[in-house]
Amino acid sequence: MSNGARLFKSLQYAVQTEPITVMSPCPISRLLRTGGAPRLSARLCSAIPWVAALVFPLAIAAQTQRSPEYDAVQHCLAQGWNTWDVYSVGAQVLLPEAFTIRVGLKNNSALNADAFLPDLLIGRRGKGEEDIVPGPHTWNGSYTELRVSWQRHELLLQTAHDGEDLVMLATPLASKTNLPPTLVFSTGVLWDFPGAARKFGDHIEFDNASRRICVYWTGQEQPTAALPIATPFFAAVFQNPIGLSTGRPRSVEQIRAILARERPASDNVAQAIESVIGWDTFFDPSKSRVISPVSRLWSTDWGGYVLFDWDTFFAASLAATGDRDLAYADAIETLQESTPAGFVPNYARAGGWKSFDRSEPPVGAITVLELYRKFHDGWFLRDTFAPLLRWNRWWDAHREHNGYLVLGSDPDNRPLNPDDDSIGTQQGAMYESGLDNSPMYDGAPFHPETNKIYLADVGLMSLYVADCDALAEIAVAMRKPVEEKELRTRGERYRAKLQTLWDEKTGIFLNKNLDTGILSPRLSPTNFYPLLAKAATPPQAARMVNEHLLNPNEFWGEWVIPSIARSDPAFRDQEYWRGRIWGPMNYLVYLGLLNYDQPAVRKQLAQKSLALFNQEWKVNGHVHENYNSITGIGDDVSSSDRFYHWGALLGLIDYLENSSRTEQSAASAF
């Protein structure tokens, strides 16, 4: 039962009327109506405002149902030992039982410097927090490896599968304290799932109604001061390697042999992508699903998970390099977060809260078509076509102005997020671009009466035309001629309007102020997105590439592609979308180049993108949200998450460039 369902269940006891059905369109409305209203207790009446605020988003989220095929996909994904717990990469969880083994570390001192590290997360930056260098992580968790530095201690943590069993090995690498640390393996059952863990002398047993698993270790039990752990655990002085195994006892040497057998042999870009997505994939118990949000840090800050629109579609493209089921899950779960208004929101987070006022760039259809061309599952199109079509129609109905598409934020949509101050503002509309603080929108005309930015946006319109084209191809595959005609007609209409933004003098498509009719001279990688929409003629494409993309005063150089031209005053900011390099921009420009005869440029872009990705990945395991365009470093600012999966798009470009022509065709998606 979902959290929302549990809350409604509890409300049934306070409302003296017939039971409430959670699956109804708006269950809370049945509590709030006045004519013929049920009798409410005074305590419940006083609670209605916050009940409505909390339950309405949950009720909307609860209405999504899975097809049998997709339910089978999720069932296959949610199996076995893996890093399923969002709150720690040092925890191994067995699904579907939710049995959990957690690695912790205690710093010991003879005075007042004791400290305990119960959870491990990649990318934390605070004083006294752990620093983690993630290593290989296979799709199914059959092997994981990470290095941890904390309180002057360093350790290597490795895990592997041996059939249905799990083995773990913690190896001390260095300790620069007077007293050695204590290694702790704690056990339990997560998410209020049935079962328990109990300690019996030299081992711990997990048990529920259907399964019993024994856990053994190679350590020597250490009498410890009180640890903040309420479940059975092993604890030992950590001076030598300590192993743990389920099913039966294994020595350190036996565990090492299993680790050596399961460790990936390759160290190429495909393995890097697998590891990035592997570490960022976890189980969301609120909806019983496996998902790949942007990072664990973002998800824990947002209550357990956060799915950003285009970010998670890109995760599906990354997962498609090796895990079909995960790719499907990331695409479908993003679409299933669609709002009642019909669009995929900018964000959807734990608790059912979403950006009910705004969307984000429409890359869903090109992603779905890419996956279909690669895996050829018709049911996947059936599951995704309807929400994609509603979303496509929503853009035309709600963001059209003078024949162009513009950005907006609709404050009249319900429910409103009470903590989101950007709703109905220019900043809210800018968030819809996915380019939160881009200089392209500095000084752009915002109309509060419509809550829209009246700027004809080249990037948005290009992505929308590509969305129309891809969705029309999906309609062909599904034998839907009426919808195909609708989509092709709409795509051609916007493609024609996009052509009006071509500036012959400049040799590129430009954004236009729709109040004044003046074209904006500010250039971003989004000005190349007409290549993705096939809106540029071959001569226009050649000018765009030769005069702008390859121009070292604008976009070319050692590190590419900056999010605003090097000649723009905002380039010097090097803060977020003001000048830094972003994986999705490089990726979308690359997909556009696939539509034109530019093999040499594609190859150079792929090589430069991979070099940027590898610079920090090879050294410290970082895959950054964004990178400095001058130095190629991602760790120079705190606003660049150290393990944000779309940074791996920089590697995906090289993967596609060196793959078969068939794979490139699938990636271009139309």
C-alpha positions in Angstrom: 0.0 0.0 0.0 1.4 3.4 -0.9 1.9 6.2 1.7 -1.0 8.0 0.2 -3.2 4.9 0.5 -2.2 4.4 4.1 -3.2 8.0 4.9 -6.5 7.7 3.2 -7.0 4.4 5.1 -6.5 6.3 8.4 -8.9 9.0 7.3 -11.7 6.4 6.9 -11.9 6.0 10.6 -12.3 9.8 11.2 -15.0 10.3 8.4 -18.4 8.9 9.4 -19.4 7.9 5.9 -18.7 5.3 3.2 -15.1 4.3 2.7 -13.0 6.5 0.4 -11.6 5.0 -2.8 -8.0 6.0 -3.3 -8.3 5.5 -7.1 -11.0 8.0 -7.6 -10.1 11.2 -9.5 -9.9 13.4 -6.5 -10.5 11.6 -3.2 -9.8 14.6 -1.0 -12.7 16.5 -2.8 -15.1 14.0 -1.2 -13.9 15.2 2.2 -14.1 18.9 1.4 -17.5 19.1 -0.3 -20.3 20.9 1.6 -23.6 19.8 0.0 -24.5 16.5 1.6 -21.0 16.4 3.2 -20.0 13.6 5.5 -19.7 14.5 9.2 -16.1 15.3 10.2 -14.6 15.4 13.6 -13.3 18.7 14.9 -9.8 17.4 14.9 -10.0 16.3 11.3 -11.5 19.6 10.2 -8.6 21.5 11.7 -6.2 19.2 9.9 -7.9 19.5 6.4 -5.6 22.2 5.0 -2.4 20.3 5.5 -4.1 17.0 4.7 -5.2 18.4 1.4 -1.8 19.8 0.7 0.0 16.5 1.4 -2.6 14.0 0.1 -3.7 15.6 -3.2 -0.2 15.1 -4.9 -0.1 11.6 -3.5 -3.5 10.8 -4.8 -2.6 12.0 -8.3 0.6 9.9 -8.2 -1.4 6.8 -7.1 -3.5 6.6 -10.2 -0.8 5.3 -12.6 -1.1 1.6 -13.5 1.4 -0.7 -15.2 0.9 -2.9 -18.2 1.7 -6.6 -17.7 4.8 -6.2 -19.8 6.1 -3.3 -17.9 5.2 -4.9 -14.6 7.4 -7.9 -15.6 10.2 -5.5 -16.5 10.1 -4.0 -13.0 9.9 -7.4 -11.4 13.0 -8.5 -13.3 14.9 -5.4 -12.3 14.0 -5.6 -8.6 15.9 -8.8 -7.9 19.0 -9.8 -6.0 21.7 -8.1 -4.0 22.5 -4.5 -5.2 23.0 -1.0 -3.9 19.2 -0.5 -3.8 19.2 1.9 -0.8 19.4 5.6 -1.9 20.9 6.6 1.4 24.1 4.6 1.2 26.3 3.1 -1.5 27.9 1.1 1.2 24.6 -0.8 1.8 23.7 -4.0 0.0 20.0 -4.8 -0.2 18.4 -8.1 -1.3 15.2 -7.6 -3.3 12.4 -8.4 -3.0 12.9 -9.2 0.7 14.7 -5.8 1.6 17.2 -7.7 3.7 20.1 -5.2 4.2 23.8 -5.3 5.1 25.3 -1.9 5.8 29.0 -1.0 6.1 29.9 1.6 8.6 33.2 2.9 10.1 34.0 4.2 13.6 36.9 6.6 14.3 38.4 5.8 17.7 40.3 8.1 19.9 41.6 8.2 23.5 40.0 11.6 24.1 37.0 13.3 22.4 37.4 12.6 18.7 35.2 9.5 18.4 32.9 9.6 15.4 30.7 7.1 13.4 30.1 7.0 9.7 26.9 4.9 9.2 26.2 5.7 5.5 28.3 6.3 2.4 27.3 8.8 -0.3 29.3 9.8 -3.4 30.1 13.5 -3.8 29.6 15.0 -0.4 31.7 18.1 0.2 31.1 19.0 3.9 33.8 19.3 6.5 34.4 15.9 8.1 32.4 14.0 5.4 33.6 11.0 3.5 35.2 11.2 0.1 34.4 8.3 -2.2 36.1 7.3 -5.4 33.6 4.9 -7.1 34.9 2.1 -9.1 33.1 -0.5 -11.3 29.5 -1.2 -10.8 27.8 -3.7 -13.0 24.2 -3.4 -14.2 22.9 -6.1 -11.9 25.2 -5.4 -9.0 27.2 -8.6 -9.6 30.3 -6.5 -8.8 30.8 -3.2 -7.1 33.9 -1.4 -5.9 34.6 1.9 -4.1 37.4 3.6 -2.2 36.5 5.6 1.0 38.5 8.3 2.7 37.2 9.6 6.0 38.8 10.9 9.3 42.3 10.0 7.9 41.2 6.4 7.2 41.1 4.8 3.8 39.4 1.6 2.8 38.5 -0.4 -0.3 35.0 -1.9 -0.3 34.3 -4.6 -2.9 31.2 -6.8 -3.3 30.2 -9.6 -5.7 27.6 -12.3 -6.4 28.3 -15.9 -6.0 25.2 -17.5 -7.5 22.4 -16.1 -5.2 24.9 -15.3 -2.4 26.6 -12.0 -1.7 30.3 -11.6 -0.7 31.9 -8.4 0.6 35.5 -7.6 1.4 36.6 -4.5 3.2 40.4 -3.8 3.0 42.1 -1.1 5.0 44.4 1.0 2.8 45.7 3.5 5.3 45.0 4.8 8.7 46.8 7.9 10.1 45.4 7.9 13.6 46.8 6.6 16.9 44.0 4.0 17.3 42.7 1.8 14.5 39.1 2.3 13.4 36.3 -0.1 13.9 34.6 -1.7 10.9 30.9 -2.3 11.4 28.5 -4.6 9.3 24.9 -3.8 10.5 21.9 -5.7 9.3 18.2 -5.1 9.1 15.1 -5.1 6.9 14.3 -1.8 5.1 11.0 0.0 4.3 8.8 -1.7 6.8 9.0 -4.9 4.8 8.2 -8.1 6.7 11.0 -10.0 8.4 13.8 -9.5 10.8 17.5 -10.0 11.4 18.8 -11.9 14.5 22.2 -12.6 15.8 23.2 -16.1 16.8 26.8 -16.3 18.1 29.0 -16.3 15.0 26.4 -15.4 12.4 23.3 -13.3 11.8 20.1 -14.7 10.3 17.6 -12.9 8.1 14.2 -14.4 8.2 10.7 -13.7 6.9 7.7 -15.9 6.2 9.3 -17.3 3.0 13.0 -17.1 3.2 15.9 -17.5 5.7 19.5 -16.3 4.9 22.5 -16.7 7.1 25.3 -14.1 7.1 28.9 -15.0 8.1 32.1 -12.9 8.5 35.8 -13.4 9.0 36.3 -10.8 11.6 36.9 -11.1 15.3 34.2 -9.5 17.4 35.3 -6.4 19.3 33.7 -5.2 22.5 32.5 -1.7 21.5 31.1 1.3 23.2 27.5 2.0 22.3 27.0 2.4 18.6 23.9 4.2 17.3 22.6 1.0 15.7 19.3 -0.7 16.7 19.7 -3.9 14.7 22.2 -6.8 14.9 25.7 -6.0 13.8 29.3 -7.3 13.6 32.1 -5.0 14.7 35.8 -5.5 14.6 39.1 -3.7 14.9 39.9 -2.8 11.3 43.6 -3.5 10.7 43.3 -6.4 8.2 40.9 -7.3 5.4 37.5 -8.5 6.7 35.1 -10.5 4.6 31.4 -11.2 4.8 29.3 -13.7 2.9 25.8 -15.0 2.8 24.7 -18.6 2.5 27.8 -20.2 3.9 31.1 -19.2 5.6 33.9 -18.2 3.2 37.5 -17.2 3.9 39.1 -14.0 2.8 41.0 -15.9 0.1 37.8 -17.5 -1.2 36.1 -14.1 -1.3 39.0 -12.6 -3.2 38.7 -15.3 -5.8 35.0 -14.6 -6.3 35.8 -10.8 -6.6 38.5 -11.5 -9.2 36.2 -13.6 -11.2 33.3 -11.1 -11.2 35.3 -7.9 -11.6 34.8 -6.4 -15.1 37.8 -7.0 -17.3 37.4 -3.9 -19.5 38.0 -0.3 -18.6 36.4 1.4 -21.6 33.7 4.0 -22.0 30.9 1.4 -22.0 32.1 0.2 -18.6 32.3 3.8 -17.4 28.7 4.4 -18.5 27.6 1.1 -16.8 29.2 2.2 -13.6 27.8 5.7 -13.6 24.2 4.5 -14.1 24.8 1.5 -11.7 25.7 3.8 -8.8 22.8 6.2 -9.5 20.2 3.4 -9.7 18.2 2.4 -6.7 14.8 1.1 -5.5 12.0 3.5 -4.7 9.7 1.8 -2.2 7.0 4.4 -2.4 6.1 3.2 -5.9 7.9 -0.2 -5.9 10.1 0.7 -8.8 13.7 0.7 -9.9 14.8 4.1 -11.2 17.9 6.1 -12.1 17.5 9.7 -10.8 20.3 12.2 -11.5 22.3 11.5 -8.3 21.8 10.1 -4.8 22.6 13.5 -3.2 19.9 15.2 -5.2 17.4 12.4 -4.3 18.1 12.3 -0.6 17.7 16.1 -0.5 14.4 15.8 -2.2 12.9 13.2 0.2 14.0 9.9 -1.4 14.0 10.5 -5.1 13.6 13.3 -7.7 13.0 12.7 -11.4 13.9 15.6 -13.6 12.3 15.4 -17.1 15.0 15.5 -19.7 17.7 14.3 -17.2 15.9 11.0 -16.7 15.2 10.5 -20.4 18.9 10.9 -21.0 19.5 8.2 -18.3 17.4 5.9 -20.4 19.7 6.5 -23.4 22.7 5.8 -21.2 21.2 2.6 -19.8 20.4 1.4 -23.3 24.1 0.7 -23.8 23.7 -2.4 -21.7 20.4 -2.8 -19.8 17.2 -2.8 -21.9 14.9 -3.1 -18.8 16.5 -0.2 -17.0 16.3 2.0 -20.1 12.6 1.2 -20.4 12.0 1.9 -16.7 13.7 5.3 -16.8 11.7 6.3 -19.8 8.3 5.0 -18.6 8.6 6.2 -15.1 9.4 9.7 -16.3 6.2 9.6 -18.5 4.2 8.2 -15.6 4.9 11.3 -13.6 2.9 13.4 -16.1 0.6 16.0 -14.5 -3.2 16.1 -14.9 -2.7 19.0 -17.4 -0.9 16.5 -19.7 2.8 17.4 -19.5 5.9 15.8 -18.1 6.9 18.1 -15.2 10.2 19.8 -14.7 10.6 17.7 -11.5 8.7 15.0 -9.7 9.8 14.2 -6.2 9.0 12.0 -3.2 5.6 12.8 -1.6 3.9 13.3 -4.9 5.1 16.9 -5.4 5.8 18.0 -8.9 6.2 21.2 -10.9 2.5 21.3 -11.8 3.2 24.8 -13.4 5.9 23.9 -15.9 7.5 21.3 -18.0 11.0 20.8 -19.4 12.6 20.3 -22.9 10.6 17.6 -24.8 13.2 14.9 -25.5 10.8 12.0 -24.6 9.8 10.9 -28.1 13.3 10.9 -29.6 14.4 8.8 -26.6 11.5 6.3 -26.9 12.0 6.0 -30.7 15.7 5.4 -30.1 14.9 2.6 -27.6 12.3 1.1 -30.0 14.7 1.0 -32.9 17.3 -0.7 -30.8 15.1 -3.3 -28.9 12.0 -3.6 -31.1 9.4 -4.1 -28.4 5.9 -3.0 -29.6 4.4 -3.0 -26.1 6.9 -0.3 -25.2 5.4 2.0 -27.8 1.9 1.1 -26.6 2.9 2.1 -23.0 4.5 5.4 -24.0 2.6 6.8 -27.0 -0.4 8.2 -25.3 1.5 10.3 -22.6 3.9 11.4 -25.3 1.1 12.6 -27.5 -0.7 14.4 -24.7 2.6 16.2 -23.9 3.2 17.1 -27.5 -0.3 18.6 -27.8 0.2 20.4 -24.5 3.1 22.4 -25.9 1.1 23.6 -28.9 -2.0 24.4 -26.8 -0.2 26.2 -23.9 3.1 27.6 -25.1 2.3 28.9 -28.6 2.6 32.7 -29.1 2.5 34.3 -32.6 3.2 30.9 -34.1 6.4 30.3 -32.0 6.9 28.3 -28.9 7.8 30.2 -25.7 8.5 29.3 -22.1 6.1 29.7 -19.3 4.9 28.9 -15.7 1.2 28.4 -15.1 0.2 29.5 -11.6 -3.4 28.4 -11.9 -2.6 24.7 -12.2 -3.3 22.7 -9.0 -2.0 21.7 -6.7 0.6 24.4 -6.1 3.9 23.5 -4.4 3.9 25.7 -1.3 7.7 25.8 -1.1 8.3 26.7 -4.8 8.5 30.5 -5.0 9.3 30.4 -8.7 5.7 29.5 -9.8 4.2 32.1 -12.1 7.4 34.1 -12.3 10.1 34.6 -14.9 12.4 32.3 -13.1 9.7 29.6 -13.2 9.4 30.1 -16.9 13.2 29.9 -17.3 13.3 26.6 -15.3 11.1 25.2 -18.1 14.0 25.6 -20.5 16.1 23.3 -18.4 18.8 26.0 -18.6 18.0 27.6 -15.3 20.1 30.8 -15.4 21.2 30.9 -19.0 22.2 34.4 -20.2 19.9 33.9 -23.2 17.1 34.9 -21.0 18.7 38.0 -19.4 16.4 40.9 -20.3 13.9 38.7 -22.2 10.4 40.1 -22.0 8.3 38.4 -19.3 4.6 39.0 -19.3 3.0 38.5 -15.8 -0.5 38.5 -17.3 0.3 35.3 -19.2 3.2 34.1 -17.1 5.3 33.6 -20.3 8.6 34.8 -21.7 7.9 36.3 -25.1 11.1 35.0 -26.7 11.0 32.7 -29.7 13.3 30.1 -28.5 15.4 28.3 -31.2 16.3 25.4 -28.9 12.8 24.8 -27.6 11.3 24.9 -31.0 13.9 22.6 -32.5 13.5 20.0 -29.8 9.7 20.2 -30.3 10.0 19.7 -34.1 12.2 16.7 -33.4 9.6 15.5 -30.9 6.9 15.8 -33.6 9.0 13.9 -36.1 9.9 11.1 -33.8 6.4 10.8 -32.5 5.1 10.6 -36.1 7.5 7.7 -36.7 6.1 6.0 -33.7 2.6 6.5 -35.0 3.7 4.8 -38.2 5.0 1.8 -36.3 1.7 1.6 -34.4 -0.4 2.0 -37.5 -2.0 5.3 -36.4 -2.3 7.3 -39.7 -4.6 10.0 -38.2 -2.1 10.8 -35.4 0.8 10.6 -37.8 -0.8 13.2 -40.1 -1.5 15.4 -37.1 2.1 15.2 -35.9 3.7 15.8 -39.3 1.4 18.7 -40.0 2.3 20.3 -36.6 6.0 19.6 -37.0 6.1 21.2 -40.5 4.2 24.2 -39.2 6.8 24.8 -36.4 9.7 23.9 -38.7 8.6 26.7 -41.1 8.4 29.2 -38.2 11.9 28.0 -37.1 13.2 28.9 -40.6 12.1 32.5 -40.0 14.6 32.7 -37.2 17.5 32.1 -39.6 19.7 35.1 -39.8 21.6 35.2 -43.1 24.0 37.9 -42.0 25.1 35.9 -38.9 24.8 32.5 -40.5 22.9 30.8 -37.7 19.3 30.6 -36.2 18.7 33.3 -33.5 16.2 33.7 -30.7 13.8 36.6 -31.3 12.2 39.1 -28.9 8.5 38.8 -29.8 7.7 42.2 -28.4 10.2 44.0 -30.5 10.9 41.6 -33.3 14.6 42.0 -32.7 16.9 38.9 -33.1 19.1 38.2 -30.1 22.9 38.1 -30.8 23.5 35.8 -27.8 24.7 32.4 -28.9 24.4 29.1 -27.1 24.6 25.4 -28.2 20.8 25.5 -28.4 21.3 27.7 -31.6 22.6 24.5 -33.2 19.6 22.4 -32.3 17.9 23.1 -35.7 20.3 20.5 -37.0 18.5 18.0 -34.7 15.2 19.2 -36.2 16.5 18.9 -39.7 15.3 22.5 -40.1 18.6 23.7 -41.5 19.4 23.3 -45.2 22.8 21.7 -46.0 24.3 25.1 -46.9 22.9 26.6 -43.6 24.3 23.6 -41.6 27.7 24.1 -43.2 27.7 27.8 -42.2 26.6 27.0 -38.6 29.3 24.5 -38.2 32.2 26.3 -39.9 31.4 29.9 -38.8 30.3 29.2 -35.3 30.8 25.7 -33.9 34.4 25.5 -35.1 35.0 29.1 -34.3 37.5 29.2 -31.3 36.2 32.7 -30.4 32.8 31.2 -29.8 32.5 27.5 -29.2 35.6 25.5 -30.2 38.7 25.0 -28.2 40.4 22.4 -26.0 37.2 22.0 -23.9 33.9 22.1 -25.7 31.0 23.1 -26.0 30.5 26.1 -23.6 26.9 26.9 -22.7 27.3 30.4 -23.9 29.7 31.7 -26.6 33.2 32.5 -25.4 32.7 36.0 -26.8 29.7 36.6 -24.6 30.3 38.7 -21.5 28.5 36.1 -19.4 31.1 33.4 -20.4 33.4 34.7 -17.7 30.9 33.8 -15.0 31.6 30.1 -15.4 28.6 29.4 -13.1 26.0 26.8 -14.0 24.5 27.5 -17.4 26.5 30.8 -17.7 29.5 29.5 -19.7 30.1 26.0 -18.3 30.0 22.8 -20.4 27.1 20.4 -20.1 26.9 16.8 -21.3 23.3 17.1 -22.7 24.2 20.1 -24.9 27.2 18.3 -26.4 25.0 15.2 -26.9 22.1 17.0 -28.6 24.5 18.9 -30.9 26.1 15.5 -31.8 22.8 14.0 -32.6 22.1 17.0 -34.9 25.4 16.5 -36.7 24.4 12.9 -37.4 21.7 14.4 -39.8 24.3 16.1 -42.0 27.5 15.2 -43.8 29.9 16.3 -41.1 31.9 13.1 -40.2 35.2 14.9 -39.3 33.4 17.4 -36.9 31.5 14.6 -35.3 34.7 12.7 -34.7 36.4 15.7 -33.2 33.4 16.5 -30.9 33.4 12.9 -29.8 37.1 12.9 -29.0 36.9 16.2 -27.1 33.8 15.1 -25.2 35.5 11.9 -24.1 38.7 13.7 -23.1 36.6 16.0 -20.9 34.8 13.1 -19.3 37.9 11.1 -18.6 39.9 14.0 -17.1 38.1 13.6 -13.7 36.6 10.1 -14.2 39.9 8.4 -14.5 41.5 10.3 -11.5 38.7 10.5 -8.9 35.6 8.8 -10.3 33.7 12.1 -10.7 31.1 12.5 -13.4 30.1 16.1 -13.2 26.9 17.9 -13.7 28.9 20.5 -15.6 32.5 21.5 -16.3 34.6 24.7 -16.5 35.0 25.7 -20.2 38.4 27.1 -19.6 40.1 24.4 -17.4 37.9 21.4 -18.1 37.5 20.9 -14.4 34.1 20.1 -12.8 35.2 20.3 -9.2 36.0 24.1 -9.2 32.5 25.1 -8.0 30.1 23.7 -5.5 27.2 23.9 -8.0 28.5 21.0 -10.1 27.3 17.7 -8.5 30.2 15.3 -8.5 28.2 12.3 -9.6 25.4 13.5 -11.9 24.7 10.8 -14.4 24.2 13.0 -17.5 27.8 13.9 -17.4 28.3 10.4 -18.9 26.6 11.7 -22.0 30.1 13.0 -22.9 31.2 9.4 -23.0 28.1 8.2 -24.8 29.0 10.5 -27.7 32.2 8.6 -28.2 30.5 5.3 -27.7 28.0 6.1 -30.5 30.7 7.5 -32.8 32.6 4.3 -32.6 29.6 2.0 -32.7 27.9 0.6 -35.7 26.0 2.7 -38.1 22.8 1.0 -37.0 23.3 2.2 -33.4 24.0 5.7 -34.6 20.8 5.6 -36.6 18.9 4.5 -33.5 20.4 7.3 -31.4 19.5 10.0 -34.0 15.9 8.6 -33.5 14.3 10.0 -36.7 
